[in-house]
Amino acid sequence: MPSPPKRSLLEVATLITCSVLDGYALARVVPVAQRLAERLHHAEEPGAALPRRVLSDALWACEDFIRVAEPDEPGSDWWSRLHTPRVWVSNPTLPKVVLEVVWRKLTAAHDPLTRWLSDLATPPPMTYGREFEAVAARRAISLLAQVDFDHVYRTVLTKWASSDDRRLNVAAVEVLAQAIENDHAVPAVRLMLRQWSRPGAKPMRRRTAILAYAGALGMHCSTSDVLRAVRLVGNEDPDRLAVRALARLVVDRRGDRVLADLAARLGRGDSTALGQFLALASGGEGDLPDLRPALLSAGGESAEHEASLAYLWTLALREPSTSPTAWHHLRRWIALTAHRPELLESLGVLVRRLLAEAYVAPRLRFVLRLWRSRCSPPERSALTFLSRAAPMETEGGR
């Protein structure tokens, strides 16, 4: 049986490039493949120039694995609108297969390949027309992370996570989010985020970890890891990443742990916990989802969680710096029950606990009557129910 033909360096680089930039314009693939071939050649023969074979077409040599779409071939991809040939892989599994084969059989190609992908994935700021390359290269890096996570972690992700360039922090999180499509990579990703968010870690690494916890990666991480990372953020959170990470936990039905941790932090004198609670309780202001139903449900899961929710509200309503915002948010919580009557019972429990607080009860009795006299009929019914939920307290203030 004849042995398979030996591929030239440019042919190998072309196949890798086409696998990474699947669907990209042919005229743009060729120079990118040339740059990869030059890096591979430098690793093999440092200082020597890459031979240029004018009459040898590396793309044609790879025709068993890729095809070139004609300029007038219709398609839903963006490049089809530019009337230009596009390169497509013949099988959607080919990109991962090619990267795995290169990784396992061409050890010397590891460093030049990861550096090439890293450069593609992080174009300079204000560079137009490189978005496709960046997205595709990050996807390829995530596939490599599923093959050799440690190498990608050491050579790519650590640098991106430590950078002051927030675009690179985002790129690191995107790679990790795609890498965990392989369940075997999940433990390694969790461990890495735990290392980045530990006390003493570089500030930008901690920020990258919080950014990851605030996104889809937070669903795959333990609650204790996320809460510990949030506690270490402190006041340096201009993008409200800590709040978004907490919101992710609440959305994932882990709001009871969030309430308990916020209450415990307030008890230890951590004032940032109060601001984070009010952001969660805002009812969907800014880039946060409306968490009011989830917080009420979490607070009603046990007496301990009810106490945590009431404690947070009590301090927010009492504290001069947060009181105006807290009363406004409480008004919105009550308004919500006019359209979500199933939440009335949970809110009634909260109101009863607040009316038991000496510093809050007088004003709460007053505003309940005031709001009831000025609201719409559905909301008036809700306020009437809440007033009846604690008849002794409300009647005593009349």
CORGI-V481982 format. One record per helix or strand. SS is the DSSP state (h for helix, s for strand). FROM is the first residue (numbers start at 1). LEN is the number of residues. Records with the same first field share a line. If there is no record, write none. Layout:
SS=FROM-LEN + FROM-LEN
//
This chain:
h=9-12 + 26-19 + 58-4 + 78-5 + 94-12 + 109-13 + 131-17 + 149-14 + 166-14 + 183-14 + 203-12 + 216-5 + 223-9 + 241-11 + 255-13 + 272-9 + 292-8 + 303-16 + 320-17 + 341-15 + 358-17 + 377-13 + 391-6
s=25-1 + 66-4 + 86-4
//
